[in-house]
Amino acid sequence: MPGMRVFLTGASGYVGGKLLAALRDRGVSVRALSRSGDPLDGAEIVQGDVRDGDALVPALEGATVAYYLVHSLGEDDFGTSDREAALAFAQAASAARVGRIVYLGGIGRGDLSPHLASRQEVGRILRDSGVPTVELRASVVLGEGSVSYDAFTALASLPVAVLPDWLDTPSQPIAVEDVVEYLLEAAEIDLDGSAVFEIGGADRVSYRSILDALGGGAVVQVPTPGIAASLVTALKPLQPERARIVSDLLDSLRNDTSVHDDSALRVFSVRPRGLAEAVRSS
């Protein structure tokens, strides 16, 4: 990867920060977009907003790969914000003739939650840009500091959690370290056009199993309306903005996030770890 020129959005976020560190360790030239303009070790900073397409074009010029790792989860109308940002970025990437876009979205099928529906809409917008795009649809990402991890540890911290029937919904929780490896390889895989890959850990488990692995207390399973009291209690220790994000994310747990298409295991060299190891490494 040393010859690549990377443009990175979301570098100050959880996954983006870990990806930036991995790129830095590989000697990759990184230009990172930042609304604050604060310096980040290992990156040339471009101050700006992902919704400002005109400003993005010169910033994106010369990029071999552009990573799209931003979302508006926690905002009042995150779906609209995500759509506007993706459209601006897609148009700018096309105008700047970026070599490839790599996007981290979410697995989901059927009647999607607003969060997962927005994640997949963003993927479609980026693929429609005309720039070859690798969309990685991830299951629950485990790692201390990730929103998914916060959601489950908040619930696991309760002596008794009153939760709905999504407890038995299947998922394939994936360690953040494995997500980063997928993101790194996505910049280099042979690709004819765009592609979507589902990525998850080695174990297909229920959400109840994730809570158990994190040392959760007793669980009382009830119809969906009964979740309110447990959510309020679980989210109290979190900062208000983080609590809103976690609340929006928990709404997605009614969706099956297990891997149904295992083509990522044939295209990538990553061999994800199982649930127990992912929790130990978090």
Secondary structure, DSSP 8 states (H G I E B T S, - for coil): -TT-EEEESSTTSHHHHHHHHHHHHTT-EEEEEESS----TT-EEEE--TT-HHHHHHHHTT-SEEEE----TTSTTHHHHHHHHHHHHHHHHHHTT-SEEEEEEE---SS--HHHHHHHHHHHHHHTTSS-EEEEEE--EESTTSHHHHHHHHHHTSSEEEE-GGGG-EE--EEHHHHHHHHHHHTTS--SS-EEEEE--S--EEHHHHHHHTT--EEEE--GGGGHHHHHHHHTTS-HHHHHHHHHHHGGGGS-BS-S-TTHHHH-------HHHHHHH-
